[in-house]
């Protein structure tokens, strides 16, 4: 009997002819089409569905529909698929691509992976992005049985991103997120001098453009109709300058663009925010190195899904954050020096 995982029947020429995948616990209850897309990395989705329509994929010897839910120990027959002259049963499971994101991994064990995502990387492909973080990791690790995003952060936001390496871990962390047992803190550079101390912004968010790829959110006016979702963020000033502020943002809900919309709502838009920011104030900052959304996922506190132990992971501020803060500190020091009256010259007796 084959063990759970993959083995291949071989034709007389020694080439992979048919793969038989034994469903393990990481794939149990997954749809058949999603299971195939996971194991046939790089194969176009249209081709996968063509195999299903032709009945070339079998589950326990029977034809199956794409939406069929797989059970533990199900036997999935996968026909040989060639992509660019290479069988997916051989080369696609060899060494994988040259690692791109490995240098940004802050923590990894048998259950999960924590990435310090660079700004500019989408978490998944789509909307003009051919490959995101999750697709890149799967390409780099073709033998990984399970790898899924636990949550998402915006493409231009840098910082902490959780990935699950087991389905049970994904389920557990999703439950913790829903129940508010995962604590998220962000660092953000905002326009204006924050003079409010610690402040809670408890303002609902409403989607403004329905059914389009580019989603935008806003805080609806009091009494305005339409469907809105609750959203709560606590902001705390960490440093302030003449026209800028470094804030800690503690998320109590995880709505789309929540921090960005809440700060724009209280007239402190984020530097480099091309959706909710202030382009006139941002324009001169490009010469000072501000060429991205200055929002960074700084800290995650959660219960380890494998051991149950509490974990806190922090991602240091990126170099562009620190460089701009250094410029602000230097400018503030110069202004203080100019305002300080010079001591009179000593009189010679």
N, C-alpha and C positions, 0 to 999 in steps of 0.2 A: 504493500500500500504506500502511495506517496505521502509525504508529510505535508503539512500546510505550507503553502507558498507556491512555488512554480517548478515544474519540470517539463522537459520537452521530449516528444517522440522524435526520433531521427529517421530520415529517409536513407536509402542505401548509400547516397553520396556523402552522408555525414552532415548534411545541412539541416537546420531547424525546420521541421515541417508543421507540427502542431504543438501548441503549448496547452498544458492543462493546469489551470490555477485552482488551488484549493483555498477556499475562503477562510481566512483567519478572523480573529476577534476584531482586528482593526478595520475590517471591511464588512462585517456582519451588519445587516439592515441597510446597506447602501444600495442605491439603484444600480441596475446592471449597466446602463449607459455610462453613468459616472464612474463606475468601477473600471470599465474598459478605457475610458479617457485617461484614467490615472495610470493604468499599466501600459498603455500604448502611447507613451510620451512622444510628441512630435507628429503623430498621425492626425491628419485633419479630421475634424468632427464629422464632416459630411461622409468621409470614408468609413468611419466607425458605424454610423447609422446605416450605411449601405450594407455592411457585413451583417448587421442585425436583420435588416429586411430580407436578405437572401437566405437567412437561416444558417449562416456559416458559424455563428456563435451558438453554442449549446450549453445548457445548464442541466447537469445530471442526465445528459444524453437527450434532452428535449429542447426544441426551439423555445425561445423566450422573448418576451416583449421588452423594450428598453426600460420601462418603468418597473419591472419586476424587482422586488426587494430580495437581496441575497441573504441566505442563512449560513450560520457557521457550518463549515465542512462541505458546503456546496462545491461541486466540481464544474468549473467553467472551461469549456473547450474554446480556445482562441486560435483561429487559423493563422498561418504565416502571413505577415504583412510586410511588404517591402517599401522602404522610403528612401529615395535617392540612391537605390542600388544596394541598400544594406538592410538585412532582415532585422526587424525589431526584436526578434527573439535572441539575437546575439549582440551586435554592437551597441544597441541602445541600453544594454544592461552592463556594459563594461565600466570604463573609468569615469564617464561623465565629462562635463565641460570643465575648463580651467576655472577654479574657484574665483568668484568676483566678490561675493558677500561674506566669505568666511572670515576675513579680517575684521568685519564689523560685529561678529558674534561676541556678546558679553558673557553669556552663560549658556551651557548646554549639558544635559544629562540624558538618561534613557527615556524621559517623559516629555521634556519640553526644550525649547530653544528660545533665547532672548536675543534679539538683534538691536543694535544701535543703527537704525535706518538712516542712510544719508538723505538729505533734502534732494528732491528731484526724482526719486524713485517712487513710482506708483506701487501700491501693495499688491495689485493684480492687474493683468492685462485687460484691454478693452478701451473704448472711447479714444482710439488713435494710438494707444500704447500696446505694442506688440507683446511685450513681456514685462511683468511686474516682479516683485520680490518673490512671491510664492512660485511662479513659473521658473524663475531663475534658480531658486534653491532645488526644485525638482530636477532641473536639467543638470545641476552640479552633483546631485545625489540620486542617480537613477535607480539605485538598489533600495532606496528608502521605501518601506512598505506603506507608510502613512506620514503625511506632512500637510498640515492645514493651518490657515490663519485663525487665531483665536479672536482677534479684533482688528480694527483698521484705523489708520491715521491718514491724514491728507497727504497727497503726493509731495507737496512742498514743505510739509512739516517733517522735521528730523526727530530722531530719538527712538524710544523703546517700543518694540513690537514683539508680541508673544506669538509663537508658533507651537502647535501641539504635534507630538510625534506618535500619539496613540489616540484612537477615537474616544476611549474612556476619559482621557485627559481633556480633550476638546469639550466633551459633555460636561465634565465637572467644572471647568473654568467658565463655560457659558452660564452655568447655573450661578456661580459665584458673582459673575458680572451682573446678572439680572437681580440678584439679591443685595447688591451693593457691598459685597465683601472684598472687592478689588479697589484699592485706593490709587487714584491717578493724580499726579501733580505735573504741571507743565511750567516751563519758564518762557516768558514772553516779553519782548521789547515793544512798548507802545508809545504812541505820540502823546505829548502833553505831560505835565508834572502832576502825578497822582497825589492828591491832598486829602484823600478820604479815609486813610488808614485801611484796615481790613474791611472789606465790603462784600456783602452777598448780593449777587444779581440773580433774582428769581423771576425770570421772564420767559414765557412760552415762546416757542419757535413755530413758524409756519412756512411751508414750502410755497414759493412764489411762482415757479414755473413747473407745471405738471406735465409729465410725459416727455421731458426732454433729457438729453444726456447730461447737460450741465445743470446740476441742481443748485439753486440758490435759496437761502433761508432768510427770514426776517422776523422781527418782533412785531406782531400785529398790534394795532391801536386798541385801546380799551373799548369793549363793546362791539368790535369788528367781528363779522361772521367768518366762517371758514374753519377748517380743522387745524388745530394747533396741538403741539405736544409740550408737556412741562419740561423745563430746563433750568438747572440751578448750578451756578459757579460761584466759588468764593475766591476773591482776589485779595492778595496781600502784597504791599509794596516791599521790595527788597533793596532798591536803590532808586533815587530820583535825581534828575538833573534839570537844567533850565527848561528843556522842551521835550524830555524823554523820561520814560520810567521802565525799570525792570521789575516785573511782577511775577509772583507765584500764583498759578491758577489751579485751584483744587476742584476737579470735576465731581459733582454728585450725580449727574446724569451724563450719558454719552451720546448726545444728539449730533447730527451732521453739522459741522462748522460752528459748534456751540460757542467756543471761546471767541472766535472771530466775530460772530454776530453780537455777542454780549458786549464785547469791548467797543465795537462800533456804536452800539446802542447807548453807551454811557460816554460817548465822545472821546474815546481813547483808542482809535483804530490801531491795528498792529502794523508795524513797519513792513513794507513790502507786500502787503495784502492786495492782490490785484482784483479781488471781488468785492471786498467790504471796506477797503482802506481809503486813503487819501492820496491820489496820484500826484497832486501838486506838491504836497509835502514830501512825498517819497522820491520825486525826481532828482533833487540835488543830492540825496543820500547815496545814489549809485556811485558817485565819485568817491564816497567814503567806504565803499565795500558792501553796501546793503543791496544785494541783488536777488534776494529770496524772501519768502515769508519768514519773519523772525519769531517762529514758534517752535518749541522744542519739548518733546515728551521726556521729562526729566526723571521721574520716579514712579515705580510700580511697587505696591505692597499687596501681597496675596498669599494664600495658603497653598503650599506645594501640593499638587494633586496626587503625588505618589507617596510622600512621607507625612503629609499633614502639617509639616512645620511651617511657621510664618517665614516669608521671604521678603526682603526689600532690595530692589535693584535700582541703581542710579546710572544714568548716562551723562557724562560730563558735557558741559556746554561746548558746542562746536567752535572751531577756530574763528569763524567769521563773527560769531556772537562775542567771543572774548576780545577780538580785535576792535570791534565797534565800541564795546564797553570801555576798553583801554583809551580810545580816542576821547570819549566823553569825560572820563576821569582826568585825562591830561588837560583838556580844555577847561574843566572846572578848577583845576589847580592853578592854571594860568590866570583865570579871572580872579581867584582869591588873592593871588599875589599882587595883581594890579590894584585891587581895592585896599590892600594893607598899606597904611601910611609908612613911609620910610622914616627911620629914626634920624634925628638931626645929627649932623657931623659933630664929632667931639671938638670942643674948644681947646685951643692950645694956650696954656697959661704962660 
